[in-house]
């Protein structure tokens, strides 16, 4: 990939006809930098359009180098139907970085094993209540099921949650939300 002028410029593949809502996918590609190029991060993201709104969802990143191919691999779950969905590769903080990409793969992956919450251990928010307020910061939509294990763990560990917007360019903090 050469001729990039913006951090988000990079190869993109439209996967609209392949990906289905509710399914988990393993995505990978091999990345290498041209000779004489300093090590630099290359990331994989998903561009999804749902109900007319476009979302940019980070999947994973690696530090690529000139010495050999590095495998960039991650998992992505399509949570809701999409009018359009594609995967793309970029080096956001290095807008002119040239890089090679080979052997792109995507396949349906099994669902991750759900976490189990240990209910018989102390709640961290209670252990540290006399010292400070323990909180978390999340992007809206990171908790798929408000009654699921991820939400249960947050309720057990934190006293407040700061919600952010999905678009990192306009990320904003909102007021703290009590979890109990």
N, C-alpha and C positions, 0 to 999 in steps of 0.2 A: 504494500500500500504506500504510494508516494503522492506528492502533491497536496498533502493535507495543509489547510490554512486555519482551521478551527479545531479546538480540542475534541469536539464531538464528531469530526469527520472520520469516517472509517467504513470498512466493508459492512454491509447489512444484508441479511437474508430474510425474505418474507416467509413466515411460517404459518400464515393464517389458515391454510388448508390442511396443515398437519396437526397443529396443537388443538387440544380439546379442554374445555373448562373442567376443573376438578382433577386433572391429571398432573402427575409429577414427571419432570423430564431431566435427564442427564445430558449436559451440553459440554462439548469440548472442542478445542482446536490447538494446534501446535503453533507457537509464536517464536520468531527469531528476529534479531535486529541486524541490519547491514554491517559489514566490516567497518571499523572505525567509529562506531556509535557507542556512546556511554550507556551503561545499564539504565533502563527506564521502565516504569510501570505501564502495562497494557491491561485494559479492563474489558470485561464482557458485561453488556447490559441488554435489557429487553425494552423495546418500545412497544407499548400496548395502547390501543385505542378502544375504549369502552364507553358506550352511551355518548359518543361524540367528543369525549375528553381524552387527550393523549397523556400517558404516564410514562416516565422514564425510570426503570427499575434496575438498580445495580444487582448483578449476580455475583461476580468475583473478579479478582485481579491477580496478576503475578508480576514479578520483575523479570523482564526479558533482557537478553544479552546477545552479544555478537558471537559468542563461543559455541553455541549449540541451541538446538530446539528445546523449548520449555513448554510443557503441557499446561494449558489453561483449562481448568475443569470446574464445573459447578452444577448445582441443581436449581431448578425453577419450577414452581407450581403455579399453574394458571388458575387463579381463584375464581374468576368470573368470565363469562363469554366475552369475546373480543371481536370487534368489527375488523381489526387489523392487528397483527402481532408480528414482530420481527426481532431478531437478535443482531446486535452489532458490536463491533470491537473498536476501541478508541484509546487514546492516551490523552486524557482531558487536560492535564497540566503541561503537556508538551505538544502544542498544536501542530508543529511541523515534523514531528517524529515520523520517520519512515519505518515500516516493519513488514516482515513477511508473515503470512498465515497459511497453514496447510492442514489438510486432513480434518476439516470441520465435521463433527458428528453430533447428532441429536437422536436420542431414543427415549422411549417411555421408561421411566424408572419406577420401582416399587415405592409405595408411600413410606415415609420414614416411620420408624418405630416410635409411637407416642411416648413422651416422657411420663414418668410416674412421680408424683409429688410425695415426699416423705412428710407425712402429717405429724409425726411424733417428735420432731425436732423444734427447737425454739424459733419463733418468728424473729428475723433480724430486725425488723422495724421496732419490735418491743424490746429486744436486747439493747439497742442503742438509743432508745427513746429519751433517756435523760441526757444524752450527749449531743445528738443532732437528729435531724429528720432525714431518713433514708428514702431516696426517690429514684425514679427511672425516667429516661427520655426515650420516646418511641416515635416512629412515624405512624401516622394514621393508617390503619389497614394492616399493621404488622401482627396484630392479634386476630387470627382468623375466626376463632370461636370464643366469645366472651365468657363462656362457662367451661372452656377446655383447659387442658393442663398448663398451657402457657399463661393464661389469665389467672389460674389458681396460684401458680408460682409467684406471679407479680403481686397478687393480693397478700400472699404469705410474707414476702420479703420487703415490700415497699409501702411507705405511708402516702406518697404522692406520685403522680405520673404527669409528665409534661408531654403533651402531644405536639407533633410537628406535622407540617404539610408534606405530601409526597414529592413535590417538585423541590429539589434541593436548592435551586436558584431563588426560590421565594419561601424558603423554610422559615417558619416563624414559631415562636413559643406562644403557647396560650396559657391561661391561668392553670394553676395546679388543680388536679382533680383528686379528691380523696378516694381511696380505693375501698375503704370499708363503708 
